[in-house]
Amino acid sequence: MQTNEGARRMPMTRRAALALLAGLMAGPALAGPGLVDLAYSPASPRNRLDVHLPEGDGPFPWLLDLHGGGFLAGDKRSLPVPAPVLARGNAVVRMNYRLSHQALWPAQEQDVLAALDFLHRRGPELGLIPDRMALGGRSAGAFLAVSAALTLAEAGRAPRAVVDFYGPMDFGSMDADMARLGRKVRRAPADSPRSVESLLVGYPVGARRAEATALSPVGRLGAMAPGRRLPPLIIRHGAQDSIVSAGQAERLRRAWKAADPHAEIDFALLPHEGHGTAAFGRDAVLRPLADFLARHLA
């Protein structure tokens, strides 16, 4: 694993600041009863997670929900715990992972997999049913969630469901998708050496575009062997997103369906919403998410 611990901290770009703010938006936080700041790995002091349980007698199915922040900021405590998901009898787990100034990709996915291993081993004592798990995230967290879900699927251990809320899904095509919007873009180019994507992978995306696509979910789906079964996927993205184009959601939908034509995909673009705007924390979005999870975790 490639790391850059102790490296000089890069100044936050405008795109990074916007991604951080958007990744932390989406409605009021609600914490159900549970456990907080459990260490799931010794790799970093950031490797901590919280377990939020619904009312009633467990153990419960659960969603591991990953925060955004452009891969270089963000914290589990700022990620809203969706009340409708708890109300349907599903627990919500929030976790921190190493940021791009602490370790380069794929350390972040390795953290997600380490947390899942911890939760599968310790699940019963934490009030969780180990094998009834969904994996999701928002913005950068959605990239991590989908990436980890593909790794698990390749190992024959796919989650019961996957959630993508306004995530980047192909680093190599992000700028082309943004150019098609025909309006002002609220971020630095992903191809730039200073972009949050380039800082994550350790090289300018524009200089090694094929490699950046190959490590992204869309590229990995395109390289999958025929016959792979994929879990149900729910995608929500703002059609007015000027940080991560809705074209990224479209690319994921097409690649997921091409890899597994039988996979269920619940796809919707929110016509008036941007990146992580308030609608993503309202019942109109969260109730369908809760229904989707309840159906596949039951």
C-alpha positions as CSV (number, residue, x, y, z in Angstrom):
1,M,0.0,0.0,0.0
2,Q,1.3,3.4,-1.0
3,T,1.2,6.1,1.8
4,N,2.3,9.6,2.2
5,E,2.1,9.9,6.0
6,G,4.0,13.0,7.2
7,A,3.9,14.6,3.8
8,R,3.4,18.3,3.5
9,R,-0.3,19.1,3.8
10,M,-1.7,20.4,0.5
11,P,-3.7,23.6,0.7
12,M,-7.4,23.1,0.3
13,T,-8.6,23.9,-3.2
14,R,-11.9,25.6,-3.9
15,R,-13.2,22.2,-5.2
16,A,-12.0,20.5,-2.0
17,A,-13.8,23.1,0.2
18,L,-17.0,22.8,-1.8
19,A,-16.8,19.0,-1.8
20,L,-16.3,19.0,2.0
21,L,-19.3,21.3,2.6
22,A,-21.5,19.4,0.2
23,G,-20.5,16.0,1.6
24,L,-21.5,17.1,5.1
25,M,-24.9,18.5,4.0
26,A,-28.2,16.6,3.7
27,G,-30.4,17.4,6.7
28,P,-30.4,17.2,10.5
29,A,-28.5,14.4,12.3
30,L,-30.3,12.0,14.4
31,A,-28.3,9.5,16.6
32,G,-30.1,6.4,17.8
33,P,-28.8,4.5,20.8
34,G,-25.6,2.7,20.2
35,L,-21.9,2.7,20.6
36,V,-19.4,5.4,19.5
37,D,-15.7,5.6,18.6
38,L,-15.1,1.9,18.4
39,A,-11.6,1.2,17.0
40,Y,-11.9,-1.2,14.1
41,S,-8.3,-1.2,12.9
42,P,-4.8,-0.2,14.3
43,A,-3.8,1.4,11.0
44,S,-4.7,4.9,12.0
45,P,-6.2,6.9,14.9
46,R,-9.0,7.7,12.4
47,N,-10.1,4.1,12.2
48,R,-13.1,4.5,14.5
49,L,-16.8,3.8,13.9
50,D,-20.2,4.5,15.6
51,V,-23.1,2.1,15.7
52,H,-26.6,3.6,15.9
53,L,-29.4,1.1,16.7
54,P,-33.1,1.4,16.1
55,E,-35.7,1.0,18.9
56,G,-36.6,-2.6,19.8
57,D,-34.9,-5.8,20.4
58,G,-31.9,-6.7,18.2
59,P,-30.0,-7.9,16.5
60,F,-30.7,-5.7,13.5
61,P,-29.8,-5.5,9.8
62,W,-27.5,-2.6,9.1
63,L,-26.2,0.0,6.7
64,L,-22.6,1.1,6.7
65,D,-22.9,4.8,5.5
66,L,-19.7,6.6,4.5
67,H,-19.2,10.4,4.7
68,G,-18.1,12.7,1.9
69,G,-15.5,15.4,2.0
70,G,-13.5,15.1,-1.2
71,F,-11.3,12.3,0.2
72,L,-9.3,14.9,2.2
73,A,-11.8,16.0,4.9
74,G,-15.0,15.0,6.7
75,D,-16.0,13.1,9.8
76,K,-18.5,10.5,10.7
77,R,-20.1,12.7,13.4
78,S,-21.2,15.2,10.7
79,L,-22.9,12.5,8.6
80,P,-26.7,12.6,9.3
81,V,-28.2,9.3,10.6
82,P,-31.3,8.9,8.5
83,A,-34.3,8.6,10.8
84,P,-36.5,6.7,8.2
85,V,-33.8,4.0,8.0
86,L,-33.8,3.5,11.7
87,A,-37.6,3.6,11.8
88,R,-37.7,0.6,9.5
89,G,-35.7,-1.4,12.0
90,N,-32.2,-1.1,10.4
91,A,-29.1,0.0,12.3
92,V,-26.8,2.6,10.8
93,V,-23.0,2.5,11.2
94,R,-20.8,5.5,10.5
95,M,-17.1,5.3,10.2
96,N,-14.0,7.4,9.6
97,Y,-11.3,6.4,7.1
98,R,-7.9,7.7,6.3
99,L,-7.8,10.9,4.3
100,S,-5.7,11.5,1.2
101,H,-3.1,13.5,3.0
102,Q,-2.6,10.5,5.4
103,A,-2.5,7.7,2.9
104,L,-3.0,7.2,-0.9
105,W,-5.5,5.0,-2.5
106,P,-6.4,2.2,-2.0
107,A,-5.9,2.7,1.8
108,Q,-9.4,4.2,2.0
109,E,-11.1,1.1,0.6
110,Q,-8.9,-1.1,2.8
111,D,-10.3,0.8,5.8
112,V,-13.8,0.1,4.7
113,L,-13.0,-3.6,4.3
114,A,-11.3,-3.6,7.7
115,A,-14.4,-2.0,9.3
116,L,-16.7,-4.6,7.6
117,D,-14.5,-7.4,8.9
118,F,-14.7,-6.0,12.4
119,L,-18.4,-5.6,12.2
120,H,-18.9,-9.2,10.9
121,R,-16.8,-10.5,13.7
122,R,-18.2,-8.3,16.5
123,G,-21.7,-7.9,15.0
124,P,-23.7,-10.0,17.4
125,E,-22.4,-8.3,20.5
126,L,-23.0,-4.9,18.9
127,G,-26.6,-5.6,18.1
128,L,-26.0,-6.4,14.4
129,I,-26.8,-9.4,12.2
130,P,-23.4,-9.8,10.5
131,D,-24.6,-11.0,7.0
132,R,-27.5,-8.6,6.6
133,M,-25.5,-5.6,5.5
134,A,-25.9,-2.8,3.0
135,L,-23.0,-0.5,2.0
136,G,-23.5,3.1,1.0
137,G,-22.1,6.6,1.0
138,R,-22.4,10.2,-0.2
139,S,-20.1,12.0,-2.6
140,A,-16.5,10.7,-1.9
141,G,-18.0,8.2,0.5
142,A,-20.2,6.8,-2.4
143,F,-17.0,6.1,-4.4
144,L,-15.6,4.2,-1.5
145,A,-18.8,2.3,-0.8
146,V,-19.3,1.2,-4.4
147,S,-15.6,0.3,-4.8
148,A,-15.7,-1.9,-1.6
149,A,-18.9,-3.5,-2.7
150,L,-17.3,-4.5,-6.0
151,T,-14.3,-6.0,-4.1
152,L,-16.7,-8.0,-2.0
153,A,-18.7,-9.1,-5.0
154,E,-15.6,-10.4,-6.7
155,A,-14.8,-12.4,-3.5
156,G,-18.3,-13.9,-3.4
157,R,-19.3,-11.8,-0.4
158,A,-21.4,-9.1,-1.9
159,P,-23.5,-6.8,0.4
160,R,-27.3,-7.2,0.3
161,A,-27.6,-3.7,-1.3
162,V,-25.5,-0.7,-2.4
163,V,-26.3,3.0,-2.1
164,D,-24.7,5.8,-4.2
165,F,-25.7,9.3,-3.3
166,Y,-24.1,11.8,-5.8
167,G,-20.7,10.0,-6.0
168,P,-17.9,10.3,-8.6
169,M,-17.7,6.9,-10.3
170,D,-15.1,7.4,-13.1
171,F,-12.2,9.8,-12.4
172,G,-11.1,9.7,-16.0
173,S,-14.3,11.0,-17.4
174,M,-15.3,13.6,-14.8
175,D,-14.1,16.6,-16.7
176,A,-15.8,15.5,-19.9
177,D,-19.1,15.0,-18.1
178,M,-18.8,18.4,-16.5
179,A,-18.1,20.0,-19.9
180,R,-21.4,18.7,-21.2
181,L,-23.3,20.7,-18.6
182,G,-22.9,24.0,-20.5
183,R,-22.8,26.0,-17.3
184,K,-20.3,27.3,-14.8
185,V,-18.5,24.5,-13.0
186,R,-17.9,24.9,-9.2
187,R,-14.6,23.0,-9.0
188,A,-11.1,22.7,-10.3
189,P,-10.7,20.2,-13.1
190,A,-10.4,16.6,-12.0
191,D,-7.5,16.2,-14.4
192,S,-5.5,18.8,-12.5
193,P,-2.6,17.7,-10.2
194,R,-4.3,19.7,-7.4
195,S,-7.7,18.1,-7.7
196,V,-9.0,16.0,-4.8
197,E,-9.0,12.9,-7.2
198,S,-5.4,13.4,-8.1
199,L,-4.4,13.9,-4.5
200,L,-6.2,10.7,-3.6
201,V,-4.4,8.5,-6.2
202,G,-1.0,10.3,-6.1
203,Y,-0.7,11.4,-9.7
204,P,-2.5,13.9,-12.1
205,V,-5.6,12.1,-13.3
206,G,-5.2,13.8,-16.7
207,A,-1.7,12.4,-17.2
208,R,-2.8,8.8,-16.5
209,R,-6.4,8.8,-17.5
210,A,-6.7,5.1,-18.4
211,E,-5.3,4.1,-15.0
212,A,-7.6,6.5,-13.1
213,T,-10.6,5.0,-14.9
214,A,-9.4,1.4,-14.3
215,L,-9.3,1.9,-10.5
216,S,-12.7,3.6,-10.5
217,P,-16.0,1.7,-10.2
218,V,-17.0,2.2,-13.8
219,G,-13.7,0.9,-15.1
220,R,-13.8,-2.1,-12.7
221,L,-17.3,-3.0,-13.8
222,G,-16.2,-2.9,-17.4
223,A,-13.3,-5.4,-16.6
224,M,-15.5,-7.9,-14.7
225,A,-15.8,-11.4,-16.0
226,P,-19.2,-12.2,-17.5
227,G,-21.7,-13.9,-15.3
228,R,-20.9,-11.9,-12.1
229,R,-23.9,-11.3,-9.9
230,L,-24.2,-7.8,-8.5
231,P,-26.3,-6.7,-5.6
232,P,-29.3,-4.3,-5.9
233,L,-28.2,-0.7,-6.3
234,I,-29.9,2.6,-5.5
235,I,-28.6,5.8,-7.1
236,R,-29.7,9.4,-6.3
237,H,-28.0,12.4,-7.9
238,G,-28.8,16.0,-8.4
239,A,-29.4,17.0,-12.0
240,Q,-28.0,20.5,-11.3
241,D,-24.8,19.1,-9.6
242,S,-21.9,21.3,-10.6
243,I,-19.3,19.5,-8.5
244,V,-19.9,15.9,-9.7
245,S,-21.9,15.8,-12.9
246,A,-25.0,13.6,-13.0
247,G,-23.3,11.9,-15.9
248,Q,-21.3,10.0,-13.4
249,A,-24.5,8.4,-12.0
250,E,-25.5,7.6,-15.6
251,R,-22.2,5.9,-16.2
252,L,-22.5,3.8,-13.1
253,R,-26.0,2.7,-14.0
254,R,-24.9,1.6,-17.5
255,A,-21.8,-0.2,-16.3
256,W,-23.7,-2.0,-13.5
257,K,-26.4,-3.1,-15.9
258,A,-23.8,-4.2,-18.5
259,A,-22.0,-6.3,-15.9
260,D,-25.1,-7.9,-14.5
261,P,-28.3,-7.4,-16.7
262,H,-30.4,-8.9,-14.0
263,A,-29.3,-6.6,-11.2
264,E,-32.0,-4.3,-9.7
265,I,-31.2,-0.6,-10.1
266,D,-33.3,2.1,-8.5
267,F,-32.2,5.2,-10.3
268,A,-33.4,8.8,-10.0
269,L,-32.1,12.2,-10.8
270,L,-33.4,15.1,-8.6
271,P,-34.2,17.7,-11.3
272,H,-33.7,20.8,-9.2
273,E,-30.9,19.7,-6.8
274,G,-27.1,20.2,-6.7
275,H,-24.4,18.4,-4.9
276,G,-25.6,17.2,-1.5
277,T,-28.3,19.9,-1.2
278,A,-30.9,19.8,1.5
279,A,-33.3,17.6,-0.5
280,F,-31.1,14.6,0.1
281,G,-31.9,14.8,3.8
282,R,-35.7,15.0,3.4
283,D,-38.3,12.3,3.5
284,A,-38.9,12.4,-0.2
285,V,-35.4,10.9,-0.7
286,L,-34.9,9.1,2.6
287,R,-38.2,7.2,2.7
288,P,-37.5,5.5,-0.7
289,L,-34.0,4.7,0.6
290,A,-35.5,3.2,3.8
291,D,-38.0,1.2,1.7
292,F,-35.2,-0.1,-0.6
293,L,-33.0,-1.2,2.4
294,A,-35.9,-2.7,4.3
295,R,-36.8,-4.8,1.3
296,H,-33.3,-6.1,0.6
297,L,-32.2,-6.5,4.2
298,A,-35.3,-8.3,5.3
